[in-house]
């Protein structure tokens, strides 16, 4: 079925020309038959092209849809990934709790040393120079341990796990969401899943965002751990 036309163009501001970097613009054309079409072409603001290459909006949606189809994961894989992430998160949380307790104990030891140093100074058993140098060392040590404690407490935050769960759920429900989405909602899905889309002639090229690229690799059975490559590009 024909897509409902988006006023101003659903891809406005999203796609650039691969060759010259200019934005790809929307044109609404009505044929002599009365049939209307939505096209996209390079704005050619730098006069890099001798003539315009027009691509139908439906064709662009089709290329994005083929790309997104490779990112969908099964319910079984979604559950397996979520379970593994939960197990890993729980283990990290236990390790962080132990680290927090250790840093708190170290802070207590430093505070005790500072108290003893003050007692010695007040009793005249530590001169001004020794007292000042030792106090500075203890304060530096306390600041270092305090920073480690703050980092450990911050790393215990489960916000990233919630984000990962939402990512997995999106990949699991991707096909259903796409089929039920309006053109504007499809654009929103595209922006969540890919970055830097460019039009090379009539072909879309883009980068899969890292979380979804990793899920796609898991779905294909290639990896269970993140890869280090960050320049994976695809053609539509």
C-alpha positions in Angstrom: 0.0 0.0 0.0 1.1 3.6 -0.7 2.6 5.4 2.2 0.8 8.4 3.5 2.7 11.5 2.4 4.6 13.4 5.1 4.3 17.1 4.8 7.7 18.5 4.1 9.2 15.1 3.5 9.7 12.4 6.1 13.4 12.1 5.5 14.1 15.9 5.7 17.4 16.6 7.3 18.3 12.9 7.7 20.2 11.9 4.5 23.2 13.5 2.9 24.7 12.9 -0.5 27.7 10.6 -0.4 29.5 12.4 -3.2 29.2 16.1 -2.2 27.9 16.0 1.4 24.8 18.1 0.6 21.4 17.3 2.1 19.1 15.2 0.2 15.9 17.1 -0.5 12.2 16.1 -1.0 10.2 16.8 -4.1 6.5 16.0 -4.6 5.6 15.4 -8.2 2.2 14.9 -9.9 2.3 13.0 -13.2 0.0 13.9 -16.1 -2.0 10.9 -15.1 -2.8 12.7 -11.8 -0.8 10.1 -9.8 1.5 11.7 -7.2 5.0 10.6 -6.2 7.5 11.6 -3.5 11.1 11.8 -4.7 14.4 12.5 -3.0 17.5 14.0 -4.6 20.7 15.7 -3.7 20.2 19.5 -3.2 23.4 19.9 -5.4 24.2 23.0 -3.5 27.9 22.7 -4.5 27.1 22.1 -8.1 28.8 18.7 -8.0 26.3 16.9 -10.2 25.6 17.6 -13.9 22.0 16.3 -13.4 19.7 15.2 -10.6 19.2 11.6 -9.6 15.8 11.0 -8.2 14.9 8.2 -5.9 11.3 7.3 -4.9 10.5 7.6 -1.3 9.1 4.0 -1.3 12.4 2.8 -2.6 14.3 4.5 0.3 11.9 3.0 2.8 12.4 -0.4 1.1 16.2 -0.1 1.5 15.9 0.8 5.1 13.5 -2.0 5.7 15.9 -4.6 4.2 18.7 -3.2 6.5 16.5 -3.3 9.6 15.4 -6.9 8.8 19.0 -8.0 9.5 18.9 -6.5 13.0 15.8 -8.3 14.3 16.5 -11.1 16.8 14.3 -14.0 17.9 12.5 -14.2 21.2 14.8 -17.1 22.3 17.9 -15.1 21.6 16.5 -12.0 23.3 15.9 -14.1 26.4 19.3 -15.7 26.3 21.1 -12.3 25.9 19.0 -10.8 28.7 19.7 -13.7 31.1 23.5 -13.5 30.4 23.5 -9.8 30.9 21.6 -10.1 34.2 24.0 -12.8 35.4 27.0 -10.7 34.4 25.5 -7.6 36.0 24.8 -9.4 39.3 28.4 -10.6 39.5 29.7 -7.2 38.8 27.4 -5.7 41.4 28.7 -8.2 44.0 32.3 -7.3 43.1 31.5 -3.6 43.4 29.9 -4.0 46.8 33.0 -5.7 48.1 35.1 -2.9 46.5 33.0 -0.3 48.2 33.4 -1.9 51.6 37.1 -2.2 51.0 37.4 1.5 50.1 35.3 2.5 53.1 37.6 0.6 55.4 40.7 2.3 53.8 39.1 5.7 54.4 38.6 4.7 58.0 42.3 3.8 58.3 43.4 7.1 56.8 41.1 9.1 59.1 42.6 7.2 62.1 46.1 8.0 60.9 45.1 11.7 60.6 43.8 11.6 64.2 47.0 10.0 65.5 49.1 12.6 63.6 47.1 15.4 65.1 47.6 13.9 68.6 51.4 13.7 68.0 51.5 17.2 66.8 49.5 18.6 69.7 51.8 16.7 72.1 54.9 18.2 70.5 56.1 14.8 69.1 56.0 15.9 65.5 57.5 19.1 64.2 55.8 21.5 61.8 57.5 20.3 58.7 56.9 16.6 59.4 53.3 17.3 60.4 52.6 19.3 57.2 54.1 16.8 54.8 52.4 13.8 56.5 49.1 15.6 56.6 49.3 16.4 52.9 50.2 12.8 52.0 47.2 11.5 54.0 44.8 14.0 52.5 46.0 13.1 49.0 45.5 9.4 49.8 42.1 10.1 51.2 41.1 12.0 48.0 42.4 9.1 45.9 40.4 6.5 47.8 37.4 8.7 47.8 37.5 8.9 44.0 37.8 5.2 43.8 34.8 4.8 46.1 32.7 7.2 44.1 33.5 5.4 40.9 32.6 2.0 42.4 29.3 3.3 43.7 28.6 4.9 40.3 29.4 1.6 38.5 26.8 -0.2 40.6 24.1 1.9 38.9 21.8 -0.4 36.9 20.8 2.3 34.4 22.9 0.8 31.6 21.2 -2.6 32.2 17.8 -1.0 31.7 19.0 0.6 28.5 20.4 -2.7 27.3 17.0 -4.4 28.0 15.2 -1.7 26.0 17.6 -2.3 23.1 17.0 -6.0 23.2 13.3 -5.5 23.3 13.4 -3.2 20.3 15.4 -5.6 18.3 13.0 -8.4 19.2 9.9 -6.5 18.2 11.5 -4.7 15.3 9.5 -6.4 12.5 6.2 -5.9 14.2 6.9 -2.3 15.1 8.0 -1.5 11.5 5.0 -3.0 9.9 2.6 -1.1 12.2 4.5 2.2 12.1 3.5 5.4 10.3 6.2 7.0 8.0 7.2 9.4 10.8 7.5 6.5 13.3 9.6 4.6 10.8 12.0 7.5 10.5 12.2 7.5 14.4 13.1 3.8 14.3 15.7 4.4 11.5 17.3 7.1 13.6 17.6 4.7 16.6 19.1 1.9 14.5 21.4 3.5 12.0 23.6 6.6 11.8 25.1 8.7 9.0 22.8 7.6 6.2 24.0 8.8 2.8 22.7 8.4 -0.7 25.2 7.2 -3.3 23.3 7.4 -6.6 20.2 5.5 -5.8 21.7 3.4 -3.1 21.5 4.1 0.6 24.6 3.6 2.8 24.7 3.9 6.5 26.3 2.7 9.8 24.5 0.3 12.1 24.6 1.7 15.6 26.9 -0.4 17.8 24.3 -2.0 20.2 22.2 -3.2 17.3 25.3 -4.3 15.2 26.4 -6.5 18.1 22.9 -8.0 18.5 22.9 -8.7 14.7 26.2 -10.5 15.1 24.9 -12.5 18.0 21.8 -13.4 15.9 24.0 -14.6 13.1 26.0 -16.7 15.6 29.3 -14.9 14.9 30.0 -13.5 18.3 29.0 -13.3 21.9 31.4 -10.6 22.8 31.7 -7.0 21.4 34.1 -6.4 18.5 36.4 -3.5 18.4 35.6 -2.4 14.8 33.5 0.8 14.7 33.5 1.6 10.9 31.1 -1.1 9.7 29.2 0.4 6.7 26.4 -1.2 4.7 24.7 -0.6 1.4 21.0 -0.8 1.2 
